[in-house]
Every structure is written in C-alpha cells, then in structure tokens.
Amino acid sequence: MVLPRVIATDLDGTLLGRSGEVSERNRRALNDAVDAGIRVVIVTARPPRNTTAIAELFECAAVVCGNGAHAQVPGRDPLVRAIDRDTSATLVDKLRGALPGVGFAVETGVDFYHDADYTLEPWMPRDWVTGVLEDTDALLAAANPVTKLLARSTSMPVHLMLDAATESVGPLAEVTYSGSSGLVEVSATGVNKGSTLALLCEEWGVSREEVVAFGDMPNDRSSLTWAGAGYAMRSGHPDLLDPELGLLVAPPNHEDGVGRVVERLLQG
C-alpha cells in the first residue's frame, strides 16, 4: 500500500468523539502521519474561531472552514470564497419563500451575525455573536463577506429543508447541512469541501488518488467522493453508507475511527 500524500478530516462526528474531544489515539496517529511527510488538512463546517484550538493539536498543512469558503494555509492570507452581495439578497428572498418560519445568519470567516428571526443554537456562546440585526437587509449590509449563509427553521425537518432550499435556489448556490437540527448551510456556487481541497492539492502537486478523506455528514460528500479514498464514518449519516456511493467505511468516531485507519495506512 502506498502512503497518501494528504489526509483530510472533518471534525464533528468524525475526528472528534462524543464529548467533542480529540482522543489521544487520533492525535497521535495524525502526528505520526505528519512525521511521515503526509499533509494533514482539517475540512469542517465550523468557523475558524472554534477550530483553531483543535488545529493546534497537530501540524496542519491547511485548515478549511465554512464548508470550503475559508481556508487558512500557514504563512498566507486566508483563501476566501464568498457569496457576492447581490446573490446573497436573491438567495434570502428565494429561501424565505421556500422555508416556513425561516431566520437567517451569516458567517464572515471572522464574525457571526443573525437577524431577529433566527433562533440561536443553544450550544453557541452569546459572545460569539457580533451583532443581531432587525431584518435581513440590515444583516447583509453589516456582514461582509458572506462566506456562509445560514437558514434556520424551527418547524421543518432538516432533510425537507435541504430539498426545498436546493430546489428554490437552483444553480445560484451550494446547499447542504452538517447537523440534525433545522439548519441548512449555503455557500457560493461551486464552493464546498471537495472543491477547496482540490484547489489546495492542485497547488501542492497532489493528485486526488493520493488523498484520503474522512467525514460523516452530507456536507462531507464532496470531499469524500473527490478523494482517491473517501472514508465515511460508520456512525455517520446513512446516506454516506449507501454502497452505491462507493465509499470506504471507517470505524465510528467514538471508537477512534480516524486514528485506526491512519494507523493501518502508516503500517502499510
């Protein structure tokens, strides 16, 4: 077995355990991969503010946040792939018509804003909120750039939200989700984990066949299917475990699935 040149891993539900921690086994395996000359890349829906501490546990060649909209490579300015202002306004109008009781929020890569109709997640610290705006016009005026547009409904299951949102916005944006709550995540057209990972690998001269990727949710599909070896976590979303998708399967996240696969790759 030939060693991969890049290992890309999602965080929540993938590298992180049930309590949101990186286990010692996972940390050691990724550090061993770095020592073997492999680039390790984090690819997450999270914003940079709650990814940095995890990225410091091992040497990262890049940290890709916001489902591919914000990528940080050490020693360089961030790569930002944002939705432009006019398109953001159009997306808000279309999503409001498709999703009942919807509220909106924006990640800029640095700050987080939401409008008065957005129900804030219970786990999110209130001091992470840069501003609460009365309506979405004010929201889009204040939040720049729009690296990720968030739409939350308190009355619609997330899989139905995804279908309705995807149909309503068409080719204007990428729509996905990374959790079970009523929240869909919207990025610029062509911006997802897989496309940003591909850009980085092209810059590094790494082919897709030399990439191993790990993930557990629909927002990971683009990176898992682009990589030469995409591992869906056995504990993850059932859609990724569909044999027709052709993905490999890693042990559950709470059983150090990433670390166990990386150990086998290094031993091989």
N, C-alpha and C positions, 0 to 999 in steps of 0.2 A: 504493500500500500504506500502510495506517495503522499508525503505530508502536504496539507493545504498551505497556501501562502497567506490566506486571510480567513479568520474565524469571526463571523458577525453574530452577535447575540442580542436578542430582545432582553428586557429586564423583567417586568412584572409577569408572573406566571411562567417564566422561562428560566432565567438565571437566578431570580430571587425566590426564596422559599415562602411559605405561607405567612410568615411574620414580616416579610419584606426585607429579609437579610440575605447577604451573600454568604453562603456556607463556607467553611474553611476548605472543604474539598473543591468546591467550584473556584474559589480564589486561587488555591494552589495550582489547579490544573491550568487556569488561564495564564498564571505567571510562568508556569513551565512551558506553555506554548510560546510566550514572548521570548523566553530564553532560547527556544529552539529556532528563533528567527521568524516566527509567524506574526503577522499583524493582527491584533485583536481590535475589533470595532464594536462599539455599542450602537444598536439601532432601536430606538424607542419612540413611543408616542409622547413621552414625558418632555417637559420643557427643560432647558439647561439648569434652572435653579434647583431642581431636586434630582438631578442626575450627577452633578459634579462630585459629590462625596463618594458615590459608588465608583465612578470612573477613576478615582484616585487609589482604589484598592489594587489596581494592576495597570500596567503601562498600556494606554490606549493609543492606537495609531490615528483614530478619529472617534468622535462622539457625535452620532447623528440623532437629532431630537425632532420632535414635532412631526413624526411620520415622514421624515426626509426633508422637511422645509428648512432646517437649521443644522448645519454640520460644522463642527469645530475640529480643525486639524492643528496640532501643536505648532506654535510659532507663526500662525497665519490668522488673518481676519476670518470671521465665520463666513461660510457659504450660505447665503440666504436666498431661498426660492419662494417668494411671497406671491399672494394674490393681489392684483392691482386694485386700486380704489374703486373704479367703476364696476369691475366684475364683482367685487365684494358686495356692492349695493344691489346688483342684479341677483346675486345668489340669495341674499337676505329676503328679497321680495318673493322669489320662487319658493324658498323653503317655508316662508310664513304661510303661503297658500297651500302647501302640501302637508304640513305638520301641525296638528292641533295644539294650542296652548304652548307654542314654542317660545323660548327665550334664547338670546344669543350672547356669546362671549368671544373674545379674541385673544390669542396668544401672539405676542410680537417677537418672541425669542428672548425677550428680557422682561417684559411686563405682561400683566394679565388684567383685562378689563371685561366687564359684563354690563348688560342693560338691566333695567329694573324687572324685567320678566324672567330673567334667568335664575333658576334655583341652584344655588351654590352647593357643590358636593359637601357632605357632612365632614369628610376627612380633610378638606382643604383648609389650611390655616388662613384666617382672615387677613393677616398681614401680608399675604401674597397678592392680595387684590390691590392693584394700583388705583383703580377708580371704578365707581358704579355710575353709569350714565342713564339718564331718564329714558332715552329711546335709542334705536339703532343708528339713526343719523348721527347723533352725538357720539355714539360708540365708535363708528367708523371714522369720524373726524379726529377722535382722540387717539385711537390705536393705530400705530404705524411702525413697521409694516405689518400686514395681516399674514403672518406665517401659517396660522391655523385658525379657521373659523369653526366655532363650536355651536351646535344647536341642541338644546335640551327640551324634551317634552316630558311632563310628569304623568301623561295619560296614555302613552303609546309605547308598546314594547320595542326594544331597540332593533330587532330584525325587521319589523314592519317599517320602522323609521328609515332604515337603510334602503329598503325597496322604494319607498315613497320619495325619499330625498334623491336617490340616484335617477329615478325617472324624471323628477322635476328639473334637475339641473343639467341633465344630459351631458354633453361634452364640455361644459363650462368649467368643470372641477372634478377632482377625485374625492369620492365619498367613502368612508369606512367607519369602523368602530373598533374599540380595543377593550371594552368592558361590557358588563351585563346591564348597566343602568341605561336610562333613556337618553343617551348621548351619542350623536354622530359627529364625526370629525371631518372637516372639509379642507382640502388643500388645493393649490393651483393645479391646473391640468398637467398631467404627466409627472406630478410630484408625489412620490411615495418612497417607502423604504428601499425598495428594489432599485428604482432609478437613480437615487442618490448613491447607493452602494456601488452601482455600476459606474457612475461618474468617477468616484474615488478610485476604484480598481483600474479603470482605464488610465488614470493619471499615474498610478503605480506600476503599470505594465502587467497587471494581473488579469488572467482570463477567468471567465465565470467558472470553468471547470476546476479552477484552483481555489474556489471559495466554498466554505462550509458555513451554513447559516442555521440559526435556531430561532423558533418562535412558537406562539401558542394561540394567536387570535387572528381574525380576518385581516387586520391591518398588517400582519406579517406575511401574508400570502405572496406579495410581490417580491420580497427578498428571498423567501423560501423557494419559489419557483424559478427565480433567476439564478440562484447559486447552483453550482455543479452538484452539491449535496445539501439538500434542504431537509432539516430535521424538525418535524412537528412534535411538540411535547405530548406524551400520551395523556397527560392531564389537561390538555388544551381543548380548544373548540372542536366539536365533532366534524365540522366541515373540512378541516385540515387533515383529518384522519381518513377521509374518503380514499380508498385505494386508487380510484380513477385519477386523483390528483398526482399520484406517483411520488409522494414524499416518503422519506425515511421516517422512522419513529424513534424518538429518544425516550428514556425513562421519565417519569413525572418530575416536575420541578422540585417537589418536596422530597424527592429521593436523589437529589444532586444529578439530574439527568444530563445537564450540560457537561459537568465535570467528568462524569463516567464515560461519555462519548469522546471527549477530548483526550482523556487518558488512553483510550483504545487507539485513537489516531496517533498519538505520540509513540505508543508502544509498537505500532505497526511500522 
